[in-house]
Structures are given as C-alpha cells and as structure tokens.
Amino acid sequence: MALEVTQVLLNAQAIDGTVRKQAEESLKQLQEQDLPLFLLSLSRELANEEKPVESRKLAGLILKNALDAKEQHRKSDLVQRWLALDPSAKNQIKMCLLQTLSSLVADARSTTSQVIAKVAGIELPQKQWPELIGSLLSNIHQLPPHVKQATLETLGYLCEEVSPEVVDQDQVNKILTAVVQGMNASEGSTEVRLAATRALYNALGFAQANFSNAMERDYIMRVVCEATLSPDLKIRLAAFECLVAISSTYYDKIAPYIQDIFNITAKAVREDQEPVALQAIEFWSSVCDEEIDILEDYGGDFTGDSDIPCFYFIKQALPALVPMLLETLLKQEEDQDQDEGAWNIAMAGGTCLCLVARTVGDDIVPLVMPFIEENITKPEWRQREAATYAFGSILEGPSADKLTPIVNVALTFMLSALTKDPNNQVKDTTAWTLGRIFEFLHGSTVDAPIITPANCQQIITVLLQSMKDVPNVAEKACGALYFLAQGYEDIGASSPLAPFFQEIVQSLITVTHREDAGESRLRTAAYEALNEVVRCSTEETASMVLQLVPLIMIELHKTLEGQGLASDERERQSELQGLLCGCLQVIIQKLGSSEPTKYVFLQYADQIMGLFLRVFACRSATVHEEAMLAIGALAYASGPEFAKYMPEFYKYLEMGLQNFEEYQICAVTVGVVGDIARALEDKILPYCDGIMTLLLRDLSSNQLHRSVKPPIFSCFGDIALAIGENFEKYLIYAMPMLQSAAEMSARTCADDELTDYTNSLRNGILEAYSGIFQGFKNSPKTQLLIAYAPHILQFLDSIYMGKDMDDVVMKTAIGVLGDLADTLGSHAGSLIQQSMSSREFLNECLSSEDLLIKESAEWANTKGLGPGNFIEEWAVSVTEAVSGMQVTEDFGTRVDVIFGSECINSLMFARVLMPYHHPLCAMSLTSSLPGTCNNFMGFAISTFWNLVSFNITKCNGA
C-alpha cells in the first residue's frame, strides 16, 4: 500500500519557509523509515494523472535524486541501495515509470524519461531489466505522438547513462533505426523529430559498427544533414550538434560528406540564426581539434603508430573556409568587450580562425593578410577591430620566420592604436593581440627578437599608460605585460626590463587600488602580471623585490581588519587575500632561491607566518588554498627553521587533509606536507604518526576525489626520505596500499582521460617507492625492503609491457629501478635477473630522445643495472651458493634447484669458477659429474673456452 504524499510534496514547494521546512523533514523521515514504500509512493504519484503537476514533478525529481549523485561515493551508495531493494518493489516502481511515458503531461513524461535512464544505468550493467529496451521500442510504433516523443527522449537519456558495451549490437541497431526514423523529414510531429535528433546525439557513441558500414553511415548522415535544413530552429540546432559530435567521434569516416557539410555550414553561418550559426562554426573548430591532435601525436607520418590518418580537411577547405570566418569577425556586438561571458558569431569565428592557424601553419597567412591590410585603417570601428582580431588569431601556428617580418612592421602601428584609437573595443583587441605577439614570438627560443633596445621603452610606456584605461583595456594590457615579462625568463644575469622594474611594479600596484579594479578581472590580471614580473626578474632587481615584502604584508594585514562585512564585501575581501597570498608565495620563492636574499628575507618570516595563520581563520576555500601554497614556499625557504611554526600550524594541516568536500584544498595540503618534509627532514618525526594516519585514511576513503590519491603516494616518498629508517613503522600500512594501487594502475585502458589518471597514479606510486628506497639507503634496516622488491619489479614489468606509460612515468620508473639496485646492493642482482623486462627497459631509456629519461637511465646504469654488473652480482650469489660444495651425487640437482635447468647461463657460471679456482674446475668432465650437472659443466667449460680462452688442460692440472 502506497503512502499519501501529495500534500507533503506540495508543502515542500510552499512559499512559507516554516511549512516548507516541515514538509522536507517529513519527506526525509518517510525515506528513512521505509525506503521501498517511499519510492513506490513517489512513482505512483508520478504516474497518477489526477495528481497536481507540481507534486508529480517533485516526486520524479526526488526519485531521480534517490538514484544518482554528483559525488562518486554518494552515487555508489545509492546504486547499492537500489540494488538491495526487494525485487517486487522495484518491479512495481518500474511499471509505474513505463506507464507514465504515456502521460498527457509533458513535464511528467520528461521527468520519467530521466528516472528510467537512471534505473537503466544501474540495472543494465547488472544484467537486470533485460526487457526494458524491447518495451521502449514497442512504444515507437504507437500512434499518439507524445508517447513516441517520450520514448525517444528516454532512449536518448538511456544512451547517455549506459556504456555502449552494456547493450548488444542487435539492440543498438534497433535503437538507431528507431531514432533515425524519428528524425526523418517524413515524421509529422516536430516534437518527435526533435526528441529523435537529440537522442541521436547521445546514441552516437553506440554507433561504431553502424558508422563502419557504408550503407548505414550514408543513411544516418543523410538524415542528419536533412535535419539541419528543418524549418524548426530547435531541430536545426540539434542536428548541427550531432554533426559536431560526429566530426570528433567519427573524424575518419566523414571524408565522403565533407563538401556537403561545408555547403551546409557556410549557409548556416551566413544566413541562419545565431545559435545555429555558432554550432556550424563549432563543426570546423572540432575538425581542427581532431587534426591538431593527430598532427601533434604523429607528425606527418601516418604509417606507424597512428590509428587515424589525417585527412587534411582544413587544408583542403582553406580557400573557402577562411573567407567565411573572416566575414564573421565583422559581426561584433556593441560593448561585447565589457561582457565577460559574451559569446557571439564574431568571437566563435575568431576562435575557429585561431584553431585553423594552428592546424595549417604558414598557409593561412597569405589568405588573412589582405583582409587585415584592407580593414586596419578603415573609419568604421568594426572593420578596424575585425582586422586586429584576425591578426591576433593567426599568431600561433605559423612559423616565426613567416610572422616576424609582418609583426615588425605592424608593432609600431599597434602600439599607436592602443593609446590613440577612439574605440574601446579596438583598443581591447589590440592589447590582446600584443599579448599574443609577446606570448608566441618573444623569448629565448625565438631567433630574431621583435623587442629590441630601440622599441623596448616604447612598448613598456604604452602598456603602462594603457593600464590607466577602462577596465577591460587595462586588463588586456596587464596580460600583455605578463607575456612580455615571461619572455625574459631565461635571459641570464641582466634583463632589459630591469631599468623599468620599479616603474612597472608601482604601476601594477596602483592598478590593484583602482576603484573599478573589480571589473573585467582587472585586479586579478594586475597581480598575475606582478607575479610574473617578479618571477622572471634577475638578481639586479632583487633589492626591489625585497622592498615588496613589507608592502604586500601591509596590504594583507588590511584585509584582516574588516569586521561585520556584508557577504558580497566579504567575498571580495577573501578574493583579495587569495591574490596577496599568491603574490607573497612568488616573492618567497624568488628570494628564497638565492642565499644572500634568502638570509635578508627570512627576517620577515615570523611576521609572514603570523599573517598566514590569521588568514586561515577566514575559512574561505580560495584563501585557504593560496595561504597553504604560500606556507609550502615558506617552509622550503626556511628549511629546518620552519619547525618552530609546526605546533601552531599543525592543526591547519590536519584540517586541510580532512577536507574531502573541497578536494583541491586537500590536494594542496598533501603537497605542502611534502614541502615541509623536505624542509624539516627528521624534525618532522613528531608529527608523522598523525600525518600518516590521515594520509592512509584519505587513501581508504571513497569520499575523496580520486585526483588527490596520486599526490598522497608521492607524499609517502617525501616522508620516507625525510625520516629514513624511522619509516619502518609505516611500511606495514603503506606498502599494501601501494601494492594494491600498483595492481590497479598496471592495467591498460582505452579511455584517454582514464589513461592520464592511471599514469598520474603510477607516477605517485613510483615516487613513493623511490623515496622509500632512498630513505632506507645505508641503513641496517635495508633488508626490510627485500620482501617488497619482487612486487615492485613485477609492477615495473607490467607497466613497461603495457606500452601506455607517458614520459614522466618512464623517467620515474627507471629511477626506481636504479634506486632499488642502489639501496639493496648485492641483494638486487638476483631479483632484477628474475625481472622479465628490466634489461630491455633500461636499454630503451638509454636510447631515449628525452634527455631527462636518458639521464635517469644513465644514472640507473651506474647503480648496477648494466650487463656486466648483473653478471658480477650474480657471480657473487653463485659463489656463495656453491662455495665449499662437495662433489656428490646430488650436486647436479642442487645446481638445478638454485639456477633452474632451463635458464642456466654457462658463461656466468664459468666466470664464477675461474677466479676462485673452485674444485669443479679440476674434475674429469667425462665421468665424474652425474646427470644434469655433467651436461651443465660441459657446456659451461666449452663456452668459457671459446669466449675467454680458458685453458682446460691447465684447469685439470695436466
């Protein structure tokens, strides 16, 4: 029997807060008292045509939320809870849901579609509800269009929730047939056609086999292209969204249709309404993304590793595509520069042009330059702005040789336009373009510098003047200054910015105090530029950087004085604190990198730490994170002296490590623990029990975001390195965690995002092993690690043979192999000999083109991993095994047991015997040795004769 929940659901939406709160409590109690009955009551409320629309909608929403959640741990709990329900209750709920698809109320149908998909997402992978898809497909043939529409919507949501491998190909074919037929121009209902088109978007991931079949692919593409011409705006928009998805999912299958698609998209860009035009442009941006990825991954060679060849669609379309995109640049909106969230045809066209430039390189320049030259000086602001935008859009992709001559001519003009053009949008785009010039054509890697002693002062003067302009122009000028400073990062002892350093810094600080600095991200951009100017400064301006310390400290102190602020004011204050903490972090890192400046700077350390501790009291996520990062920098600079701050700071470390909700803060705190461990070394020991307990708890939690777990493993390595053999007490807890994670990460995966995470996890595990080995080196407790070595070597074998590790993992992995050999010494040889791929892995790393990998491999090679070293360590083991052994009947058996008859290396064995004049050398090889041992020694001696000129006669004493 179901509960009567109508009034409670209506009260839960009441305007009166008291009534609403009581209703919410009642719903919570009902859910906790009898979950199956509660869910069944909601499903019946949703299915009942006589109930109010409002109560039905809320019933559906609560049902959906009972099945899914954003947090992974919560989602897992809800899935298990549903699966544990009584099958009879679940069946009744599902019958109500399917019944509701026939409702005359659109909101009820739509909510039900989502709930059915959520249930399917749980049950289909468990081989439950096998009749669902058949039931849905039977609805497609029903006459009422609203039932067909709701069913297609449900199929779309289902495809979004369920992985393709869960649905067999026969059912996939039927789903796609129903969806594509629903999209057909012959379908009389616009709602049905729209639902079908949206469903196809979600179903495309299921259509691999169908897109591999030319006839089926042709049919799907024809229907999608026809839908882009529908009289209905929503259908056209959904159809173009399908085309965008097809361009990325099935890039290698669209060649036969590319000319027709160009015609369709060009017509939409020029003639259709903006939402459709934006998707038409997005199609070409998506194709660019695909080709950029292919070209970056495989270069121009598609005969080797490339799974998908580059069809050069963009290069082929260039003569028609570029003019179309240039036209869009002239469709700006008034004041779009002041709207941070603005997105229109002009901006989409410019973004696509940037991607085209990255895709085709130099080929784009001659197609764009005439447009720039024609429009850059026109009286109409739209033309000047479009020309400037076009210029800025092609600065990444083409070679410096192609662009530098053009930029040298244009630079003076642009500097003049930035201060003198009467239109703010033109100045905004000009400042942005200057920033891109400095980002891509300025720096130590550029052969012909565009910034010279002749124009450097003018550039700085113009940028500083523009920082006084309206907020959006000033913000772009700060961005240009950021890249200008970044280009001098590797300049050496003297920077061209040094004579202007004080003026630049003062101008940036003045910007941060502007009353309108909160607009257009201006204050943030000013601090970002200041940080970069400091970071890239040279020793000649160190004294001026030092003068910034008390200045920023005063600014931070001011933000801590405000009391009783309104919520929006508190938010602004909190943002400013984050910016100031970030600025102090950069200053600390800069001054701490040089002994003379570090000594002077550390006189402020107590005051700075006091400010950071006060900032923690603000309890703002952003501030907490920035202050924590700054403290990590201070710990690194202070070294062992940081220990005096630990008693007061430790509680904040604990809070950060337990902050599962704001997992970024937890990740930052883990990193800071590593910084502190490196700074304090064994002085961190008194805090290690608490820290390790929290780190192990974090790893065990299913509430913590997975991205935090790799840095936790790295942190194990930092702690082990800091406390050395004192890490012994944590081995029994840390090593099983590492082994379990290693087994999980050793599996290869097809999904790119999962591969990135897996490599991150592998690297964290390897850094932990590296730190542990290094921490125990030269310790009498080294033997404790021997038991773990086989599993570590097996892990290295598995990730090497999986062939999907990235360069970072490869470098760390070969380093771990070296650490293992270095720390375990003579015990390592026999262990490494048992590894399936260590030798091959080392050789591959030694021949790597990546210098960091090669250096790590060369270091590892010096630690006993070379072939000669393998033999010597093996020889010692053999000698120990056979030394003093009597020649008896069981000797051959004993050798067999020690070495294995299938893999005896006779040369190694012979090398053992010669220097030690073992009695075996004096034996008669024809009769004295029985069985296996006789064969073994005969082969060993003969090999020795050939390879090292061993004198058997002499050995026999003849």
N, C-alpha and C positions, 0 to 999 in steps of 0.2 A: 504493500500500500504506500502510495507516494504522500509526501508532506505537502501541505498547502503553503506555498512560498510566495504567492503573487504579491500580497500586501507588503511582505518584508522586502521584496525586490523593488517595489515602488518606493517604499520609505527610504531605501538605500540611495535613492536619487533625489530625495527631498531637498528643498532649499534650506529648510531649518536644520542647522548643524546638529542640534541635540537629537532630533528624530533620525537623522542620517547616521549618526554615530551608534545609536542604539540598534538600528537595523543591521549595520555592519557587524556589530558584536553578535547579534542573533545568528547571522549567516555563518560566522566563524564557529559558533558553538554547534550549530547543526552539522557543519562539516566535520568537526572533531568527534561528535557523538556517534555518528553513523554515516561514514563516507559513502558506501554504496547507495544507501537510501537517499542521501542528499543529492548525489549525481543523477540518480534516476529521476528524482523530483524535478531537477533542473531540465533534464532532457524532455520530460513530459510537458513542462511549462513552455519550452521552446516549440514543441510540436503542436500545442493546442491553439487552434485558430480563433478560439473565443477569448483568449487572454489578451491583455493590452500589449501593444507593440513594444512599449518601453520595458515591461517586465520580461518579455521574450528575448529582447536584445541583450539585457543584462544577464539573463540565465545562460545564454550562449557564450557570453564573454567569460563568465565565471567557469563554465565548463572548459573553455579553451585554456584558461589560466591554470586549471587543475591538471592539465596535461603537458604543459610546456613552461619554460622559464629561460631568461637570458643567461643566468649564471649556470655553468655546467654542472656544478654539484647539486644545485636545486633541481635542475632538469633530470638528472639521473635518479634522484629520489622520487620525483613524480612519475617517471616511467616505471620504476619498480612498484610503486604504489598501485598504479593502474593494472599492471600485470598480475598483481596479487589479489585483485578483486575477484569475487565469486563470478564464475563464468555466466551464470544465469542472469545476474545483474548487468553484466557487460553486454550480453546479447539484447536485453530489453532496451538498454541505452542506445545501442547501435540501430535497432529497429526504429526507435523514435527519430533518430537523426536522419535516416534514409527517408522516412515518412515526411519529414519537414522540408525536404527538397521540392516537394510538390506544393508547398505553401504559396498562397497568393500574396503574402507579404515579402517584398524584396529583401528587407533588412534581415528577416528571419532566415531566408534562404542563404543569403551571403554569409551570415554568421555560422550557419550549419555547415556550409562548404568548408570553412576553415577548421571547424571542430572535427569533421570526418577525416580531413587530411592529417590532423594531429594524431588521431587514433590510428590511422593507417601507418603513420611514421613510426609508431610504437609496435604495432602488431604484425605488419607485413614482414619485417626482418625476422620475426619470431615464428614465421610460417603460420600465423593466425589470420583469421578473417579472409581466407582464400577466395571466398565468393564475392568480395567487395567489388572488384573491377568489373566482373561479369554483371553484377546488379546495376552498376552505374551505366555500363554500355547499353543495357536493355532500355534505360530511360531515354537514350538518344533518339530512339525510334518513336517515342510518344509524341502525340500531336501538339499538346499545349507548349507553345514556345518557351514559357517561363520555366517549365521542367527541364527542357533541353538546355536552356541557358544556365540554370543552376548546376546541372550535371557537368557541363563543360567547365564551369568555374571550379567545381570540385576536383575534376581531373587535373586542372592546372595547378591547384594548390597541392594535390597529391604528388605530382611530379616535382614540386618544389621541396616537399618534405622527405621523399623517399629516394634512396640511392638507385641508380639505374640497374645495378646488378641484382637488386631485390625482385625486379619484375622480369618474368621470362619474355623472350623475344616475340612469342606469339601474341601475348597480351599487349606488348609495346606496339606491335603492328596494328592491333585493333584500336588502341588509344589514338595513335597518329591518324588512322583512317577516319575515325570519328571527328577528330579535331580539324583536320584539313577539309573534310566535307562541310563542317560547320562554318569554315571560313569562306567557302565558295561564294562567288557573286550571285549564284542562283538561290542562295539562302534568303528567304523573305524577311526574316527578323533581324533588325540591326543589332539588338541586344545579344542574340545568339551568335551572330558573326563576330561581334566584339569579344564575347567570352571565349570563343574558339581561338581568336587571334592571340589573346592574352595567354590562353592555355598553351598554345604552341611555343610561345616564348619560354615557358617553364619546361616544356617537354623536349626541347632541342637536345638536351644532354642525353636523352634516351635514344636518339635517332642515329647513332653511329652506323649501325648496319644499313639503315634506310638511306643515308647520305652516301654510302658506298655503292649503292645500287643506282645506276644512272637513270633508269626509268622512274624510280620512286623519287629520286632527288629532283629530276626535272619537274615532276608534278608538284612537289612541295614548293619549289622556287617559283613556279608559275603562279600558284595560288597566292603566295606572299607578295609577289610583285603586283598582281591584280589588286590586292587589298590596299596597296599604297596609293591607288587611284580611286579609292572609295569616296563617295560624296560625304561620308561621315568623318569628321575631324578625328574622333577618338579611335576609329578603326585605322585611319591612315597613320596616326601616331603609333599605335600598337604594331602595325605592320613594319614601320621603319625600325622600331625597337627590335623586332625579330631579325631584320636584315643586319643590324649592328651585331646582335648576338651570333648570327651565322658567320659573319666576317671573322670573328675571333675563334669560334668553336670549329668551324669548317673552312678555314682560310684556304687549305689546299684543294678544296672542291668547288670554288666559286669562279674559276677561270672562264668556263663557258658562258657565264652570265654577266661578266664584269662590264661589258659595253652597255647592255640594257640597264644595269644598275646605275651606271654613270648618267645615262639619259634621265632616269627616274629621279635620281638625287639632284641633278642640276636643275631640273624643272621645279622640284620642291624648294630648293634654296632660293630660286629667283621669284617664285610665284606663290608658294603656299604660306599658310600662317606660321608664325614664329615657332611654336612648339614642334611642328613637323619639320620645318627648315633646320632647326637645331639638331634633330635626330639624323637628318640627311647629311649634315656636315660631320656628325659623330661617326657615321659609317666610315668615312675616309680617315678620320682620326684613328679609328680602330684598326683599319688596314695598315696604317703607318706603324702603330704599336706592334703589330704582328711582324712586319718586315724589319723593324728596328731590332726586335728581339732575335730574329733569325740571323740577321747580319752581324749582330754583336756576338752571338753564340758561335757561329760557324764561319764568319768572314765570307769570302766569295766561293769557298769550296763546299759544295753540297754532295760530294761523292762519298764522304767518310761518315762522320758521326750524325749528320743531320737527318732527323726523321722527316722533316718537312722542308722541301726546297723553297727558295724564294722565287716567286713568280714575277717580281718587279712590277706589280700592278701600278704602284705610284709613279714609277719612272715612265711607264707607258702612257699614263693618263696626264702626265705633267703639262703638256702644251694646252690642254683644255681645263685641267683642274686648277692650275694656278690663277688664270684669269677669273675663274668663278670665285675663288677665295678672296682675291683682291677686291672684287666687287662688294663682297660682304663687309669689308673694312669701312666702307663709306656709309654703312647703315647704323652709325652710332646713335645712342640716346643722349639727350641733354643731361648733364650732371651725372653720367654713369661713373665718372671717376670718383665721385664722393660716396657712392653706394658700395660698401664693402662686399655685399652679397650679389652684386649685379652680374647677370649672365644674359647675353643677348647675341644676336647673329654676328655682330662685329667682333665680339670677344671670342665666340666659338670659331669664327673664320680665322682670326689671328692665331688662336691656339693650334688649329689644324695646320696653318702655314708653318708654325714652328716645328711641328712634327714632320711635315713634308721636307723641310730643310734638313732635319736630322736624318731622314731616310735617303735622300738623293744627293746631299752634299753640294758640291760646286755647281751642279746642273741647274739649280734653282736661281742662281744669282742673275744670269742674263735675262731671265723671264720676269724678275721682280724689279730690277733697276730702272727700266723705262717708266714704270708706274711711279716710282719714287721721284725720279727726275721731273716728271710731268706735274706732279702734285705738291711737291715740298714747299714751293713758294706761292701757291695759289692764295688769293684773298679769302676764300671760303675756308673756315677753320676745319671743317670736316675733311677736306682734301689734305690739308697740312698734317692733321692728326693721323689720317689713314696712311699717308706716305711714311711718317715716322714710325708708326706701328709696324708697317711692312718691313722697314729696315731693321727694327729691333727683332723681328720674328725670324730673320734668316741669319742671325749671328752665331747660332750653334748648329753645326753640321758641316757647312763649307769649310775649306781649309784656310788657315791663317794667310797663306800665300795669296789666295784669291781675295780675301776680305781686307787685308791690311792696307793696300793702296786706296781702296774705297773709303775705309774708315779715316785714314789720314787726311783725305780731302774733306770728309763730312764733319770731322770733330769740331773744328772752329765754328762752323755754321750751327751745329747743335748746341755748343756752349752759349752762343749768342741767343739762340731761340729759347733756351731755358730761362734766361733772365728778361728777354725783351718781347717774346710773343704775348699778344694781348689775351689769349685764350688759355684758361687754366687746364683744360683737357689736353691741349697741345703740349703745355709745359709738363704735365703729369707724365705723358707718354714719352716725352723727350728725356726726362730724368730716368725713367725706366729703361730706355734704350741705352743711355750712357752706362747704367749699371750693368747691362748685358755686355756692352763693349769691354768694360773692365773685368767682367767675370770670365769671358771666353778668349779675349785677345790681349791680356795683360798678365804678366807673371814670368817666372823664371823659365818656363817651358817654351815661351814664345821667342823666336829668333830675332824678329825685327820689332823692337819696342815701339808702341804707339804713344807712350808717355815718356817725354824727354825733358831734359833740363829747360828746354825752351818753352814747353807748354804746361809743365807741372804746376807752377804757381797759378796760372790762369785757371786750370781745372779746379784746384782747391778753392780759389777765391769764388768761383761761380757756384760750386757746391755749397759752400758756407753761406753765401748770400741766399741761395735757394732754400736753405733750411729756415729762413725767416718768412717764406712764402706761406700760402694757405696750407692747412694740414696735409692734404693728400699729396701736394707737390713736395712739401718738406719731407714727408715720409719717404718718397721715392729718392730724394736727394740723399737722405741718410743711407738708404740701400746702396746707392751708387758709391758713397764713401766707404761703406763696408767692403765692397769688392775691390775698390782702389787700394785699401789697406791690405787686404788679403793677398793681392798680387805681389806684395813686398815681403811675404812671409819668409822666404829663403834668401833674402837679399844679402845677408852677411853682416859685417860689423857696422855698416853705415847705410841708413835708409834715406831716400830722397824726401820722405815725409818728416824727417827729424826737425828741420828748421821750422816746420809749421805745427809741430806736435802740440805745443801749449795752446795755440790758437784753435786748433781742431777740437781739442778736449774741452776747452772753455765754451766753444760754440755748441757742442753737443750737450753739455750740462745745462746751458741756457735753454736749449730746446726742451729738455725734460721739465723745466719750470714753467713752460708756456701754459696759459690758462686753457688753451684748446688742445693741449698735448694728449688728451684722452681720445681725440677724434682720429680716425684713419690709422690707428695703431702707431701714432707718431711717437709717443713716449717709448714704447717698446722698441721701435726701429732705432731711436736715438741711443738707447742703452746697448742694443745689439751692435751698432756701429762703434760705440765707445769700447765695448769689449774686444772687438776685432782690432781696433787701432792699438789697444794695449797689448793684446796677444801677439801681434806682429811687430811690435816695437823692438828696437835694438838697445844695446847697453848704453848708448849715448843719451838716451832719454829716460834711463832707469830712475834718476833722481826725481823727475817729474811724475813718473808713475807712483813713486813713494809718496809724493805730496797728495796724491789722490786718496790715499788710505784714510786719513782723518776726515777728509771731505765727505767721502761716501759713508763713513761711520756716523757722521753728524746727520746726514740725510736719513739713514736707517733709524737712528735714535729718535728723530722727529716723528717717524711713523708709529713709534711705540707709545707715544704720549697721549694720543687721541682716546678719549673716553666717551661712552654713550653715543656713538655714531649710528646714523641710520644704516639700514642693511646695504643699500647701494653704495654709500660712502665707505662702509667697512670693506666692501668688495674691492673698491678702487685702492684703498689703503693696503689691503692684502696683496693686490697685484703689484703695487709699488715695492712692497717689502720683498717680493719674489725677485723683481728686477734688480734691486740693490744687493740682495744676497748673491745673485748670479754675477753681478759686477765684481763683488768682493772675491768671489771664487776665482775669477780670471786674474785679478790682481795678485791674489795669493799664489797662484800657480806661476805667474810671471816672475814675481820677486823671489819666490822660493826656489827657482831653477838656477840661481846664481848665489854662491856663498856670501859675497860681500853684501848684496841687497837683502838676502835672507836674514842675515845677522841683524841688520837695522830694522827690518820689517817685524821680526819676532818680538820687538819691544811693544808692539801693539797687540800681541796675541791674546793676552788676558782680557783686554777690553773687547776685542772682536768676539772671542768665545762667549763672553758675557752677553753681548748683543744677540748672538745666535740662539743662546739658551732662552732669552726673553722672546725671541721670535716664535719659538716652539709653543709658547703659551697661547699664541693666536689660533692654533688648531685649524689653520687653513691648509687644505691639501697642497696647493701650489707652493705656499710659503714653506711648509714642512719639507717638501721635496727639494726646493732650492737651498734652504738652510742646511739640509742634510748633505747635499753635494758640496757646499762650501766648507762644511766641517771636515769632510773627507779630504779636501785640498789642504786644509789647515793641519790635519793630522800628518799628511805626507810631508809638509814643510817642517813641522815641529819635531818629527821623529820621536825618540823615546820620551822627550819632554811632554808629549801630549798626555802621558799617563796621569798627570795631576788633574786633568779635566774629567777623567773617566768616572769618578764617584758620582758626580752630578749629571754627567751626560748619559750614563749607562741606562737610566730609566727611559730615556727617549729612544735609545737603540732598541730596547725591548718593545716599546710601543710601535716603532716602525716595523719590526719583524713580525708583529702580530696583526698588522693592518691588512687583512685579507680583502676588505672591500675596496680600498684604494691601492690596488696591487702594484701600481707604478712606484708608490712610496716604499712598499715592501722591497721591491727590486733595488731601488736606490739605496735603501738601508743595508741590504745584503752587500752591495758594492762598497759601501763605507766601512762595513765590518772588515772587508778585505784590506782597504786602505789603512785602517787602524792596526790590523795585524801586522802588515808590512812595516808600519811606523814603530810600533811598540816592541815587536819581536816577543821575547819571552815575558815581557811585562804585561802582556795581555792575559797571561795564565790565570790570574784570579777571577777573570770574567768568562773563561772558556766553558765552564760547566753550564752556565746559564745560556750563553750564546749557542752552544752546540745542541742543547735541549730544544731551543726554539727553532733552530735550523732543521733538525730532524723532524720536529712536529710539523713544520711548514711542508717538508717533503711528503709527509704522510697524509696531509690534508687534501681532500678532493674539493675544498672550497677555494683554494688558492689558484690563481690563474697559472696555466702551465708555463708561461714565459718566464716566470720567476725561478723555476726549478734549475735550469742550467747554471745561472749565476750562483745558486746555493752550492752546487757541486764545486764550482771554481773556488768558492769561499772555503770549503773544506781544505783545499790545497793551500790557500793562503795561511790558514790557521796552523796546519801541519808544518808548513815551512817556518812559521814564527816560533812554535813551541817545541819543534823537533821530536825527540823520543817521548816527550810528555803526551804526545797524541796517542800513545799506546792505549790508554783507557777508552778512547773513542773508536778504535779500529773495529771492535766487535759490533758497533752500531752503524758506522759509516760504510764499511766495506760491503755488507749485504745490500745496503741501499744502492751503492754504486754498481754492484754486480747485477741487481735487478734492472736498474735503468740501462745498463750496458746491453743486456739481453734484448730489451725492448728496442733500443736505438740501433741495434745491429741489423734489424730488418730493413730491407729496401722498400721504398714506397713510390708510387707513380705520381701522387699529388705534389705539385711544386711547393705549395705552402707547407705541407707536412714534411717535405724533404728539407726545407730550410730550417724548420723547427728541430728535426732529427739531427741535422748537422750541428745546430746550436747545442743540443743536449749532449751529443758526442764530445764536442769541444769542452763543455763543462766537466764531463766525466774524466776526460783525459787530463785536463788541468788539475783536477783533484789528485789523480794518480801521480802526476808529475810532482806536485807539491809534497805529497806523502813520501815518495821515494827520496826526494832531495832533503826533506826534513829528517829522515832516518839515516842519511848517509853518514858513515864513520861512527855510527852508534853501535854499542854492543847488542842492541835490540833489533838489528837489521834482519836477523833470521825470522822475525815475526812476519815479515812480508813475503817470505818464500812460498808459503802456502797459498797466497793470493796470486802469485806470478802466473801460473798456468791459465787461470781465467782471464787475466789481463792480456796475455799473449793470444788467447783464443779470440778475445774481443778485437784485438788489432788485426788478426787474420780475417775475421768476418767483415769488418768494415773495408779492409783493403780489397777483398774478393768481391764485395758488393759493388764496387766501382761507382759509387754515387757520393763519395765524400768530397767536400769542397777543399780549396787550397788551405784554408785556415785549419781545418781538421787534419789535413795531411801533415802540415808543419808541426802541429801539436803532437800528433801520433808518432812521428819519427823521433820527436824529442822524448816522448815517454819511453820508447824502445831504448834510447840512449841512457835515460835516467835509470831504467831497470838494470841495464848492464853495468852502469857505473856504480850503483848502490849495492847490488847483490854480488858483484865481483866474480869470484871463481864459481859461485853457485849459478850464475846466469847462463854460462855456456851450454850446459846440457839442456836447460829449459828452452833456450832460444833455438837449439838444434831441433827440438820437437815441434817448433812452430812451422806451419805449412808454408808461410809466405814472407817471413821476416827478411830473408836474404833478397828476394825479388823486390820487396817493398823498398828496402834500403837502396838497391840499385836504381829503381825508378826515381827515388827522391834525389839521388846523387846526380842524375842526368836532367833534373827538372829545370825548366827555363825560369821558374820563380826563384829569385835569389834567396829569399827568406827560407824556402823549403830546402834549397841546396845547402845553405849554411847550416841549418839544423841537422841535415843528413851528414854533412862533413864532421860536425861535432860528434854526432852519434857514432860515426865510424871510428873516431879516436877512443871510444869507450868500450871497445871490444866487440864490435859488430862486423869488422872486416873478415874476409875468409880466413886469413892467417890467424887472426885472433880466435875465431871459432875453433880452429884446429888446436891451438895451444891450450885453450881452456878444456877442450875435450880430451886432449892428451893428458892433462893433469888428472882429470876424472878417471881415465882409463888406467893410468899408472897406479893411482890409489886403489883401484879395483883389483888389479892383477898382481900388484907388488907382493912378493913373498908367496905367491900362489904355487903350490906344488903341482907337478905334472902327474895327474892322476886320471883315472877313467872318467871322472865326472867333470874334468876341466872344460871340455867342449860344450857340455851342457851349460856350465856356469857362464861361459862366454856368451853362449846363445841367450841366456836369460838377461845378461847385462846389456847386450847390444841389439839383440834381435837378428836372427839369421838372415832376414830378407834385406836388411839395410846396413850391413857392416861396411865401413869404409876402410879397405885394407891399407891404403896409404897412411891414413891417420894411425892405424894400429901399429904399422911398421915404424912410423916416426916415434911412437912411444917406446918401442923396444930398443931401438938403436942407442939413444943417448944413455939409457940406464943399463945396457948390457944384460938384459933380462935373460934368465936361463933358457927361455924358449928359443932364443937365437941359436943355441948350441945343440939343438935337438936334431935327430935324424928325421927329415920330413917324410921319409918313405914308410916308416913303420911305427915310430914312437907315439904319434898322436892318433887317437881314435876318432872315428866318425866325423862329425861336423867340424871339430877343431882342426883335423888334418887338412880338410879342404880349405878351411879358412886361412890357416897359416901358409899353406902352399900358395894360395892366391896373393896373400899379403906380401910374401917374400918376393914372388915374381914381379909384382907391381913395383915393389921397392927397388928391385934390380934395375928395371927399366927407367925409373924416374929419378932415383937419387944415387945411382951407381953403387948400390950396396954390394959388398963382397961376401957372397955366401960362404965361400971357402974359408975366408978369414973368420967369419962368424961361427963356423962349425969347428974352428980351432985347428983346421988342417994345416 
